[in-house]
């Protein structure tokens, strides 16, 4: 059956591919690397964006106010006094593995940012999702006269606060991890919770949400349909608040706070970020909220000395497609024949967030796509070399440093001295809550792929 001649903005897919040959790789489900030809300087861009560094600081201050409450609410936060943060860990054995298998040295040091081990919900979504729940709770409590400027937020544990929250519902559309973070936090505070989950959601995530007391609605369609259904359901309930993964500045800022924390961790490691010490950050990407917020935060702190790259499945390259065509959120990966079916369930989206694309078009240094089998191979390699287990989607950034090396990015844009001093960060977005039996299946599949690769 012949495609329509005007699928996208009056052009057929064949016309788009003729104008942008790299798009053929998307249609063929082949891995690709896209490098932004010339990102705009941070000083020229920052004042054109809808959020500023001041908003980032405000988000961090709000989280600080909630720390006494969080410390009492979650025993896992007692040691950190209510701070929700993940380790930054150097992974030299993994770097050695990469250098051996790629047969080329990677200049600089390699680190893993372990949002996979964030407290409460074990994924990057514990940043934005929990932050937005806290924002809404603060708004309701202030409106009801339960919070004032000098109130200790521990008051939110008391009966009047919980009675207030129990009259309100939080709703969200999710492929899994965002629903988990919102469901766990909101139920802990006393809210009613409804999570609308797409066909890519893992059964164990659905079961865990239900065990926490959340009401879960599942849909046979993809993420976009689940979000739309959740949004419409929330409109019908005056006491319902919809957390919109596609358009929420609160979510975005919750993710962005990670940059302030990372800056401190880099300082503790004795790592500078400047022209002679570039920072390269590789971020798994779905709709774009998490990696977009982090990119904005890092750019706010390090400007042109940090270079961020998004990693997406070959079956769901939502952000890259929007950037390459210039259509931003108007193009869907489905238009180019992508199924959105991937083991990286958290990244299984066809269309990026409009809010995120407003930021990423000028800020992102590039990105690449990754087949599922590569995710499983890296999953096993990381376990073998460093003893760290991640879910498949969290491994999407691992091919990144060598993708840039092979495409001449380092050689063309940085001096040998700068690259010797470079820091590469792979952002691990989830995995610590995966059930043992599920992780064993991931490992078995990864080992099979590695053995097959060696046989070939």
Secondary structure as a PSIPRED ss2 file (coil, helix, strand):
# PSIPRED VFORMAT (PSIPRED V4.0)

   1 X C   1.000  0.000  0.000
   2 X C   1.000  0.000  0.000
   3 X C   1.000  0.000  0.000
   4 X C   1.000  0.000  0.000
   5 X C   1.000  0.000  0.000
   6 X C   1.000  0.000  0.000
   7 X C   1.000  0.000  0.000
   8 X E   0.000  0.000  1.000
   9 X C   1.000  0.000  0.000
  10 X C   1.000  0.000  0.000
  11 X E   0.000  0.000  1.000
  12 X C   1.000  0.000  0.000
  13 X H   0.000  1.000  0.000
  14 X H   0.000  1.000  0.000
  15 X H   0.000  1.000  0.000
  16 X H   0.000  1.000  0.000
  17 X H   0.000  1.000  0.000
  18 X H   0.000  1.000  0.000
  19 X H   0.000  1.000  0.000
  20 X C   1.000  0.000  0.000
  21 X C   1.000  0.000  0.000
  22 X C   1.000  0.000  0.000
  23 X H   0.000  1.000  0.000
  24 X H   0.000  1.000  0.000
  25 X H   0.000  1.000  0.000
  26 X H   0.000  1.000  0.000
  27 X H   0.000  1.000  0.000
  28 X C   1.000  0.000  0.000
  29 X C   1.000  0.000  0.000
  30 X C   1.000  0.000  0.000
  31 X C   1.000  0.000  0.000
  32 X C   1.000  0.000  0.000
  33 X E   0.000  0.000  1.000
  34 X E   0.000  0.000  1.000
  35 X E   0.000  0.000  1.000
  36 X C   1.000  0.000  0.000
  37 X C   1.000  0.000  0.000
  38 X C   1.000  0.000  0.000
  39 X C   1.000  0.000  0.000
  40 X C   1.000  0.000  0.000
  41 X C   1.000  0.000  0.000
  42 X H   0.000  1.000  0.000
  43 X H   0.000  1.000  0.000
  44 X H   0.000  1.000  0.000
  45 X H   0.000  1.000  0.000
  46 X H   0.000  1.000  0.000
  47 X H   0.000  1.000  0.000
  48 X H   0.000  1.000  0.000
  49 X C   1.000  0.000  0.000
  50 X C   1.000  0.000  0.000
  51 X C   1.000  0.000  0.000
  52 X C   1.000  0.000  0.000
  53 X H   0.000  1.000  0.000
  54 X H   0.000  1.000  0.000
  55 X H   0.000  1.000  0.000
  56 X H   0.000  1.000  0.000
  57 X H   0.000  1.000  0.000
  58 X H   0.000  1.000  0.000
  59 X H   0.000  1.000  0.000
  60 X H   0.000  1.000  0.000
  61 X H   0.000  1.000  0.000
  62 X H   0.000  1.000  0.000
  63 X H   0.000  1.000  0.000
  64 X H   0.000  1.000  0.000
  65 X H   0.000  1.000  0.000
  66 X H   0.000  1.000  0.000
  67 X H   0.000  1.000  0.000
  68 X H   0.000  1.000  0.000
  69 X H   0.000  1.000  0.000
  70 X H   0.000  1.000  0.000
  71 X H   0.000  1.000  0.000
  72 X H   0.000  1.000  0.000
  73 X H   0.000  1.000  0.000
  74 X C   1.000  0.000  0.000
  75 X H   0.000  1.000  0.000
  76 X H   0.000  1.000  0.000
  77 X H   0.000  1.000  0.000
  78 X C   1.000  0.000  0.000
  79 X C   1.000  0.000  0.000
  80 X C   1.000  0.000  0.000
  81 X C   1.000  0.000  0.000
  82 X C   1.000  0.000  0.000
  83 X C   1.000  0.000  0.000
  84 X C   1.000  0.000  0.000
  85 X C   1.000  0.000  0.000
  86 X C   1.000  0.000  0.000
  87 X C   1.000  0.000  0.000
  88 X E   0.000  0.000  1.000
  89 X E   0.000  0.000  1.000
  90 X E   0.000  0.000  1.000
  91 X C   1.000  0.000  0.000
  92 X H   0.000  1.000  0.000
  93 X H   0.000  1.000  0.000
  94 X H   0.000  1.000  0.000
  95 X H   0.000  1.000  0.000
  96 X H   0.000  1.000  0.000
  97 X H   0.000  1.000  0.000
  98 X H   0.000  1.000  0.000
  99 X H   0.000  1.000  0.000
 100 X H   0.000  1.000  0.000
 101 X H   0.000  1.000  0.000
 102 X H   0.000  1.000  0.000
 103 X C   1.000  0.000  0.000
 104 X C   1.000  0.000  0.000
 105 X C   1.000  0.000  0.000
 106 X C   1.000  0.000  0.000
 107 X C   1.000  0.000  0.000
 108 X C   1.000  0.000  0.000
 109 X E   0.000  0.000  1.000
 110 X E   0.000  0.000  1.000
 111 X E   0.000  0.000  1.000
 112 X E   0.000  0.000  1.000
 113 X E   0.000  0.000  1.000
 114 X E   0.000  0.000  1.000
 115 X H   0.000  1.000  0.000
 116 X H   0.000  1.000  0.000
 117 X H   0.000  1.000  0.000
 118 X C   1.000  0.000  0.000
 119 X C   1.000  0.000  0.000
 120 X C   1.000  0.000  0.000
 121 X C   1.000  0.000  0.000
 122 X C   1.000  0.000  0.000
 123 X E   0.000  0.000  1.000
 124 X C   1.000  0.000  0.000
 125 X H   0.000  1.000  0.000
 126 X H   0.000  1.000  0.000
 127 X H   0.000  1.000  0.000
 128 X H   0.000  1.000  0.000
 129 X H   0.000  1.000  0.000
 130 X H   0.000  1.000  0.000
 131 X H   0.000  1.000  0.000
 132 X H   0.000  1.000  0.000
 133 X H   0.000  1.000  0.000
 134 X H   0.000  1.000  0.000
 135 X H   0.000  1.000  0.000
 136 X H   0.000  1.000  0.000
 137 X H   0.000  1.000  0.000
 138 X H   0.000  1.000  0.000
 139 X H   0.000  1.000  0.000
 140 X H   0.000  1.000  0.000
 141 X H   0.000  1.000  0.000
 142 X H   0.000  1.000  0.000
 143 X H   0.000  1.000  0.000
 144 X C   1.000  0.000  0.000
 145 X C   1.000  0.000  0.000
 146 X C   1.000  0.000  0.000
 147 X C   1.000  0.000  0.000
 148 X C   1.000  0.000  0.000
 149 X C   1.000  0.000  0.000
 150 X C   1.000  0.000  0.000
 151 X C   1.000  0.000  0.000
 152 X C   1.000  0.000  0.000
 153 X H   0.000  1.000  0.000
 154 X H   0.000  1.000  0.000
 155 X H   0.000  1.000  0.000
 156 X H   0.000  1.000  0.000
 157 X H   0.000  1.000  0.000
 158 X C   1.000  0.000  0.000
 159 X H   0.000  1.000  0.000
 160 X H   0.000  1.000  0.000
 161 X H   0.000  1.000  0.000
 162 X H   0.000  1.000  0.000
 163 X H   0.000  1.000  0.000
 164 X H   0.000  1.000  0.000
 165 X H   0.000  1.000  0.000
 166 X H   0.000  1.000  0.000
 167 X C   1.000  0.000  0.000
 168 X C   1.000  0.000  0.000
 169 X E   0.000  0.000  1.000
 170 X E   0.000  0.000  1.000
 171 X E   0.000  0.000  1.000
 172 X E   0.000  0.000  1.000
 173 X E   0.000  0.000  1.000
 174 X E   0.000  0.000  1.000
 175 X C   1.000  0.000  0.000
 176 X C   1.000  0.000  0.000
 177 X H   0.000  1.000  0.000
 178 X H   0.000  1.000  0.000
 179 X H   0.000  1.000  0.000
 180 X H   0.000  1.000  0.000
 181 X H   0.000  1.000  0.000
 182 X H   0.000  1.000  0.000
 183 X H   0.000  1.000  0.000
 184 X H   0.000  1.000  0.000
 185 X H   0.000  1.000  0.000
 186 X H   0.000  1.000  0.000
 187 X H   0.000  1.000  0.000
 188 X H   0.000  1.000  0.000
 189 X H   0.000  1.000  0.000
 190 X C   1.000  0.000  0.000
 191 X C   1.000  0.000  0.000
 192 X E   0.000  0.000  1.000
 193 X E   0.000  0.000  1.000
 194 X E   0.000  0.000  1.000
 195 X E   0.000  0.000  1.000
 196 X E   0.000  0.000  1.000
 197 X E   0.000  0.000  1.000
 198 X C   1.000  0.000  0.000
 199 X C   1.000  0.000  0.000
 200 X C   1.000  0.000  0.000
 201 X C   1.000  0.000  0.000
 202 X C   1.000  0.000  0.000
 203 X H   0.000  1.000  0.000
 204 X H   0.000  1.000  0.000
 205 X H   0.000  1.000  0.000
 206 X H   0.000  1.000  0.000
 207 X H   0.000  1.000  0.000
 208 X H   0.000  1.000  0.000
 209 X H   0.000  1.000  0.000
 210 X H   0.000  1.000  0.000
 211 X H   0.000  1.000  0.000
 212 X C   1.000  0.000  0.000
 213 X C   1.000  0.000  0.000
 214 X C   1.000  0.000  0.000
 215 X E   0.000  0.000  1.000
 216 X E   0.000  0.000  1.000
 217 X E   0.000  0.000  1.000
 218 X E   0.000  0.000  1.000
 219 X C   1.000  0.000  0.000
 220 X C   1.000  0.000  0.000
 221 X C   1.000  0.000  0.000
 222 X C   1.000  0.000  0.000
 223 X H   0.000  1.000  0.000
 224 X H   0.000  1.000  0.000
 225 X H   0.000  1.000  0.000
 226 X H   0.000  1.000  0.000
 227 X H   0.000  1.000  0.000
 228 X H   0.000  1.000  0.000
 229 X H   0.000  1.000  0.000
 230 X H   0.000  1.000  0.000
 231 X H   0.000  1.000  0.000
 232 X H   0.000  1.000  0.000
 233 X H   0.000  1.000  0.000
 234 X H   0.000  1.000  0.000
 235 X H   0.000  1.000  0.000
 236 X C   1.000  0.000  0.000
 237 X C   1.000  0.000  0.000
 238 X C   1.000  0.000  0.000
 239 X C   1.000  0.000  0.000
 240 X E   0.000  0.000  1.000
 241 X E   0.000  0.000  1.000
 242 X E   0.000  0.000  1.000
 243 X E   0.000  0.000  1.000
 244 X C   1.000  0.000  0.000
 245 X C   1.000  0.000  0.000
 246 X C   1.000  0.000  0.000
 247 X C   1.000  0.000  0.000
 248 X C   1.000  0.000  0.000
 249 X H   0.000  1.000  0.000
 250 X H   0.000  1.000  0.000
 251 X H   0.000  1.000  0.000
 252 X H   0.000  1.000  0.000
 253 X H   0.000  1.000  0.000
 254 X H   0.000  1.000  0.000
 255 X H   0.000  1.000  0.000
 256 X H   0.000  1.000  0.000
 257 X C   1.000  0.000  0.000
 258 X H   0.000  1.000  0.000
 259 X H   0.000  1.000  0.000
 260 X H   0.000  1.000  0.000
 261 X H   0.000  1.000  0.000
 262 X H   0.000  1.000  0.000
 263 X H   0.000  1.000  0.000
 264 X H   0.000  1.000  0.000
 265 X H   0.000  1.000  0.000
 266 X H   0.000  1.000  0.000
 267 X H   0.000  1.000  0.000
 268 X H   0.000  1.000  0.000
 269 X C   1.000  0.000  0.000
 270 X C   1.000  0.000  0.000
 271 X C   1.000  0.000  0.000
 272 X C   1.000  0.000  0.000
 273 X C   1.000  0.000  0.000
 274 X E   0.000  0.000  1.000
 275 X C   1.000  0.000  0.000
 276 X C   1.000  0.000  0.000
 277 X E   0.000  0.000  1.000
 278 X C   1.000  0.000  0.000
 279 X E   0.000  0.000  1.000
 280 X E   0.000  0.000  1.000
 281 X E   0.000  0.000  1.000
 282 X E   0.000  0.000  1.000
 283 X E   0.000  0.000  1.000
 284 X E   0.000  0.000  1.000
 285 X C   1.000  0.000  0.000
 286 X C   1.000  0.000  0.000
 287 X C   1.000  0.000  0.000
 288 X C   1.000  0.000  0.000
 289 X H   0.000  1.000  0.000
 290 X H   0.000  1.000  0.000
 291 X H   0.000  1.000  0.000
 292 X H   0.000  1.000  0.000
 293 X H   0.000  1.000  0.000
 294 X H   0.000  1.000  0.000
 295 X H   0.000  1.000  0.000
 296 X H   0.000  1.000  0.000
 297 X H   0.000  1.000  0.000
 298 X H   0.000  1.000  0.000
 299 X H   0.000  1.000  0.000
 300 X H   0.000  1.000  0.000
 301 X H   0.000  1.000  0.000
 302 X H   0.000  1.000  0.000
 303 X H   0.000  1.000  0.000
 304 X H   0.000  1.000  0.000
 305 X H   0.000  1.000  0.000
 306 X E   0.000  0.000  1.000
 307 X E   0.000  0.000  1.000
 308 X E   0.000  0.000  1.000
 309 X E   0.000  0.000  1.000
 310 X E   0.000  0.000  1.000
 311 X E   0.000  0.000  1.000
 312 X E   0.000  0.000  1.000
 313 X E   0.000  0.000  1.000
 314 X C   1.000  0.000  0.000
 315 X C   1.000  0.000  0.000
 316 X C   1.000  0.000  0.000
 317 X C   1.000  0.000  0.000
 318 X H   0.000  1.000  0.000
 319 X H   0.000  1.000  0.000
 320 X H   0.000  1.000  0.000
 321 X H   0.000  1.000  0.000
 322 X H   0.000  1.000  0.000
 323 X H   0.000  1.000  0.000
 324 X H   0.000  1.000  0.000
 325 X H   0.000  1.000  0.000
 326 X C   1.000  0.000  0.000
 327 X C   1.000  0.000  0.000
 328 X H   0.000  1.000  0.000
 329 X H   0.000  1.000  0.000
 330 X H   0.000  1.000  0.000
 331 X C   1.000  0.000  0.000
 332 X C   1.000  0.000  0.000
 333 X H   0.000  1.000  0.000
 334 X H   0.000  1.000  0.000
 335 X H   0.000  1.000  0.000
 336 X H   0.000  1.000  0.000
 337 X C   1.000  0.000  0.000
 338 X C   1.000  0.000  0.000
 339 X C   1.000  0.000  0.000
 340 X C   1.000  0.000  0.000
 341 X C   1.000  0.000  0.000
 342 X C   1.000  0.000  0.000
 343 X C   1.000  0.000  0.000
 344 X C   1.000  0.000  0.000
 345 X H   0.000  1.000  0.000
 346 X H   0.000  1.000  0.000
 347 X H   0.000  1.000  0.000
 348 X C   1.000  0.000  0.000
 349 X C   1.000  0.000  0.000
 350 X C   1.000  0.000  0.000
 351 X C   1.000  0.000  0.000
 352 X C   1.000  0.000  0.000
 353 X C   1.000  0.000  0.000
 354 X H   0.000  1.000  0.000
 355 X H   0.000  1.000  0.000
 356 X H   0.000  1.000  0.000
 357 X H   0.000  1.000  0.000
 358 X H   0.000  1.000  0.000
 359 X H   0.000  1.000  0.000
 360 X H   0.000  1.000  0.000
 361 X H   0.000  1.000  0.000
 362 X H   0.000  1.000  0.000
 363 X H   0.000  1.000  0.000
 364 X C   1.000  0.000  0.000
 365 X C   1.000  0.000  0.000
 366 X E   0.000  0.000  1.000
 367 X E   0.000  0.000  1.000
 368 X E   0.000  0.000  1.000
 369 X E   0.000  0.000  1.000
 370 X E   0.000  0.000  1.000
 371 X C   1.000  0.000  0.000
 372 X H   0.000  1.000  0.000
 373 X H   0.000  1.000  0.000
 374 X H   0.000  1.000  0.000
 375 X H   0.000  1.000  0.000
 376 X H   0.000  1.000  0.000
 377 X H   0.000  1.000  0.000
 378 X H   0.000  1.000  0.000
 379 X H   0.000  1.000  0.000
 380 X H   0.000  1.000  0.000
 381 X H   0.000  1.000  0.000
 382 X H   0.000  1.000  0.000
 383 X H   0.000  1.000  0.000
 384 X H   0.000  1.000  0.000
 385 X H   0.000  1.000  0.000
 386 X H   0.000  1.000  0.000
 387 X C   1.000  0.000  0.000
 388 X C   1.000  0.000  0.000
 389 X C   1.000  0.000  0.000
 390 X C   1.000  0.000  0.000
 391 X C   1.000  0.000  0.000
 392 X H   0.000  1.000  0.000
 393 X H   0.000  1.000  0.000
 394 X H   0.000  1.000  0.000
 395 X H   0.000  1.000  0.000
 396 X H   0.000  1.000  0.000
 397 X H   0.000  1.000  0.000
 398 X H   0.000  1.000  0.000
 399 X H   0.000  1.000  0.000
 400 X H   0.000  1.000  0.000
 401 X H   0.000  1.000  0.000
 402 X H   0.000  1.000  0.000
 403 X H   0.000  1.000  0.000
 404 X H   0.000  1.000  0.000
 405 X H   0.000  1.000  0.000
 406 X H   0.000  1.000  0.000
 407 X C   1.000  0.000  0.000
 408 X C   1.000  0.000  0.000
 409 X H   0.000  1.000  0.000
 410 X H   0.000  1.000  0.000
 411 X H   0.000  1.000  0.000
 412 X H   0.000  1.000  0.000
 413 X H   0.000  1.000  0.000
 414 X C   1.000  0.000  0.000
 415 X C   1.000  0.000  0.000
 416 X H   0.000  1.000  0.000
 417 X H   0.000  1.000  0.000
 418 X H   0.000  1.000  0.000
 419 X H   0.000  1.000  0.000
 420 X H   0.000  1.000  0.000
 421 X C   1.000  0.000  0.000
 422 X C   1.000  0.000  0.000
 423 X E   0.000  0.000  1.000
 424 X E   0.000  0.000  1.000
 425 X E   0.000  0.000  1.000
 426 X E   0.000  0.000  1.000
 427 X E   0.000  0.000  1.000
 428 X E   0.000  0.000  1.000
 429 X C   1.000  0.000  0.000
 430 X E   0.000  0.000  1.000
 431 X C   1.000  0.000  0.000
 432 X C   1.000  0.000  0.000
 433 X C   1.000  0.000  0.000
 434 X C   1.000  0.000  0.000
 435 X C   1.000  0.000  0.000
 436 X H   0.000  1.000  0.000
 437 X H   0.000  1.000  0.000
 438 X H   0.000  1.000  0.000
 439 X H   0.000  1.000  0.000
 440 X H   0.000  1.000  0.000
 441 X H   0.000  1.000  0.000
 442 X H   0.000  1.000  0.000
 443 X H   0.000  1.000  0.000
 444 X H   0.000  1.000  0.000
 445 X H   0.000  1.000  0.000
 446 X H   0.000  1.000  0.000
 447 X H   0.000  1.000  0.000
 448 X H   0.000  1.000  0.000
 449 X H   0.000  1.000  0.000
 450 X H   0.000  1.000  0.000
 451 X H   0.000  1.000  0.000
 452 X H   0.000  1.000  0.000
 453 X H   0.000  1.000  0.000
 454 X H   0.000  1.000  0.000
 455 X H   0.000  1.000  0.000
 456 X C   1.000  0.000  0.000
